[in-house]
Amino acid sequence: MFLGIDHGTTAIRFANEVGSCYEISRRVAARLPSQQILFRVAENLGSDQVDLVALSYSMGDGLTSIVRLEDAANRGLISQDGAGLHQGGGTQVFEAIRASGWPAVLLPGIHRASRIDPRFRVFSHGMSPEKVGLAYGVFRQGSSSFIVCDASSNTVSFAVLEGRIVAAIDAPIFAPGLLQGPLDVQAIRDVDGGKLTANQAFNWGGILSKMGRKGLDQCSPEERHLATESLALFAAMEISALLLLCRDLGQEDVQLFLAGSPAKEIEPRVSALLGKGVRPLKGSAAAQGCAWIAEDVFAGEKSILGIAVDERAQRGREC
């Protein structure tokens, strides 16, 4: 079995190469011992015989290539600090995989040191490693030039042209998600005034957060409509920004995709706003894409969407 792990904002998803998927919340994962995590994964995916794991963890900004887990310093991070919720679930899963004896590779995020359009290096970070899995899943299913907007708790979008990741817009930069979002002027004032930290401002910067709601299920019908309309508008705006980049790079024929739990709900509105069809992806798409990365790295693939595979990781059977 090839195992892919999507370290998401609120949950961690495990999938194999044939599409079976298991999900556990980060909060629950933080309380489970390593052996219990491994047992649940094996039980739900039907096997404890793993040929290779492709793991995503946090921002992945300490890596520019796909490396063996044991070769990654500091879990592949520049710093353990960063934007987002810190609950410990992702760390617990990382340690469980490290202790499992399963061969594993760690995926990088997309950031200033990545091989992307140089204009996007003005931003320190573009997207976390699970989005590389999301991109590879779309690529493996036959698309070579496309844009994906992952709009859920936060919103991250990226562009792939002719099989290579060329740009990514991270959650603190542009479009707010339902819970997290970029810092506006009032947030900057609150941070400067000592009322909250910058990370707190990001975690409370989303559409629902500004409405005083923690989830769509807490909304009245009118509030839900406003929240999803807002999410759809900002997702369409972010896709439009990347379409402009694609045109500038000489590629106008790109396919469009939406990811995230509200993808099916907002797809009609996003498509209408763009005047182009947008296809929603399954919730397990990133984890399965990671599993396909594991499968292809095991087979000796030297590059994934323009990201180099370290020589020691290419020898899958020896990982």
N, C-alpha and C positions, 0 to 999 in steps of 0.2 A: 504494500500500500504506500502511496505517496500522500503526505499530509501537508496541508496548507493552513496557516494560522493568521487570521485577521484580527489585529489588536485594535478594535474599534473604540469609539468614544465612551459608550456605555456598556458594551458587551464584547466578549471574545468569541470568535467563531472558528470552528475547526471543520475542514472539509477534505475529502479525498478526491482523487482524480476522476472518479465516476459520478461525483455530484452529491454524495451523502454528506450531510452537514449536522453539526451539533453546536449549540450556542449556550454560553454561560455568562451571566452578568459579571462585570468586573468586581462588583461588591461581593458577590458570592465566592468568586475565585480567590479573592484576597483571604478568605477564611478557611480555604481547603488546603490540607496537606498535599504535597506533590503526588504521592501515590494515589490519592483519591482523584486528583485531576486526570492522571494518566489512565486510571481505571475507567472513569466516565467516558473519556475520549475513545478508548478501545471498545467499550461496550456499545456505544452509540454508533460508531463507524464500522463495527463488525470485525475488527482485527487489531491485534497488538504487534503484528509483524510489519514494521515500518522500514521501507527502503531509504527514504530521505524525507526530512521535514524542511519546509521553507517557512521561516518564522519572521514575522514583522514585530518590531518592538518600538514603542514611543516614536520619536521623530526621526531616528536613524541618521542624524546629521553628522555622525563621526565616521561614516562610511561613504565611499564612492563606488564600490564594487560589491558583488555578492561574494561573501566569504564564509568559510566554515565557522560555526558557532564558537569553537574554541579559539579561533584566531581573532575574535573581535574584542578589542579593549573597551572597558567601561560600557558593556552591552551595546556597543555601536553608537554611543552618544558623545557629543562634545561635553555636555553637562547633564546631570540628572535633573536639573531645574528646567522648566519650560512651560509654555502655555498649555492649559488644559486641566482636567480633573486628575488628581493624584490619589488613587484609592488602593494601590498595591496589587490589584488583580493581575495586571499585565506582568509585573515583576514575578509574581508567584508562578504564573504559567511559564515564563522564561526559565526560572530555576527548575521547574518540573521537567521541562524538555532537556535542560542541561544534565539533570540527574538521571534521565530515562535510559541512557545508553543508545538511544536512537541517533543515527547520523543526522546532522542538521546544518543548514546554511541560514545565514542572517541576511535579510534584504536591506539595502540602503534606502533612505528617503531621497527626495530631490531637493537640492539646496544650492547655495552659492558656489560650491566646489563641483557641482555636477556638470556634465556635458550637455548644456541646454543653450537656448538662444541667449547670447551674452547680455542682452538688454534686461533679461529677467534676473540677472545676478545682482541687480540693485536691491533685491529682497534677500534676506539671509536664508529664508526657508520657503519652499514651495509646496511640498506635500510629504506626508508620512509614508513609510514603506508599504503599508497595506494597499495604498493606491497604486503602487507598482503591480501588485497582484491583480487589482481591479483592471488595470490597463492590459495586462497580459491575457486575462480571461477574454476580453473583447478581441484582442489580436488573434488569439488561438482559434476563435470562432469565425475568422475570415476577414476582419476589418484591419486595414493597414494605416488609414488616415482618419482620425476621429477625435472628437472632444467628448469628455465625460464630465458632468457636473454631479458631484456627490453632495446632495442637499438634505440634511437631516438635523442632528443636534447642532452641527456647524456646516459650513458650505465650503467645499474645496473643488476646484475645477482644474483640468489639465488637458493638454493637447498632445496628440501623437501624430506625427507625419511620416509616412512611408516607413512605418515600423520603428520609429525612434521617438522617445519622449523629448519634446522641444520646449515645453513651458508648463508651469503650474502656478496657481494662485491659491495661497494658503488661507486658512480660516480667519486669521487676524487682519487680513489685508483689505478685503473688498466686501463680499456679500455676507450678511449675517445668516446664521442658521436659526433653528427654532430656539436653542438655548444659549449658544455662544456667538460672539460676534466682535467686529473690530471696535476699537475705542473711539468714540466720538468726542466732541469738544467737552461735553459735560463730564464724561468719564475721565478725560485728562485732568480736568479741574479737580475731580474727586480724588484722583491719585496724588496729584500735587498737594492737595490739602490734607493728605494723610487719612482720608476717610476709608480707603480700601487700597489693596495692592493692585498692580497692573493685571496680574493673573485673575484676581477676583473680578475686575472690570471686564476682562475677556469672557470669563465664565458666566457673567450676568448680562452680556451684551447682545443676546439673541432676541428674536421677535417675541417669543412667549415670555421670556424673562422680563421684558419691558412691560408686558401685560400682567405680570404678577402670576403667571401660570407655569407649572412644571411640566405639563404635558398637554397634548391635544385633547385627551380624555377629560381634562378638567375645564374645557372651554364650553361656553354656550354655543349654539349653532352660529350666532352672529360672530362671536370671537373666533371660532374655528375658521369661518369663511375668510375673515380678515387675515388671520395668520397664514393660511395656505395661499391666499392671493399674494401676500407680501413675499412669501418664500418663492413662489413661482416667478414673480416679477424680478427679484434679485438673481435667481438662478438664470433666467433668460438674459439678464444684463451681463452676467459673468460669461455665459456662453458667447454672447455677441462680442465681448472683448476679445476672446480667443479666436473667434472667426475673423476678426480684423487682423490678428497676428498671422493666421493661416493664409489669408489673402496676400499679406505683405511678403510672405515666404513663398508665394507662387502656387499655393494649393487652395483652391476654392471648393473642390469636391470632397468634403469631409462628412462623415456620418456623425450623428449627435445622439448621446445617451444620457440618461438620468439614473443615478443610483441613490440609495438611502431609503429608509422606511416609508417616507411619503411619496416616493417616486411615481407610483401608479396614480395617486390622487392628484398630483399637480401636473402630470404629463400633458393632459389636454390643454391646460392653460399655458404652459410653457411653449408647446407647439404652436398655439395660436399667436402668442406674442412674437415668436420668432418667424412665423410664416413658413416654418419647415418642420417636418416630422421629427420627433424625439422619441427614442425607444427606451422604456424603463428596464432596468436590470434587476435580477433577483437579489434578495438580501444576502445570499451566500456567495455572490459573484466574486468578491474580493478573496475570500478564503479558497474557493475553487481555483481561481487564477493563481494563487500562491501554490496550490497543489500541482498545477500544471508546470509552474516554474521548477518545482522540485523534480518532477518527472523529466523535464528536458535538461536540467542541469545534470541529473543522474546519467542521462544518455550522452553527456559530453558537450552540451551546448556551451559556446564560449562567450555569447553575448545575449542579453535579454533586453529588448527595446532600447538598445544603445548602451546599456549598462554592462560593463565587463564582468565576467565570472572569473574570480581568482583561480589560478592554476591548481591550487590544492583542492579547491571546491569542485573543479571539473571532474576529478577522478571520483565519481559518485560512490563506487563500491568501496573506496578506501577512506571515505569521510568518517 
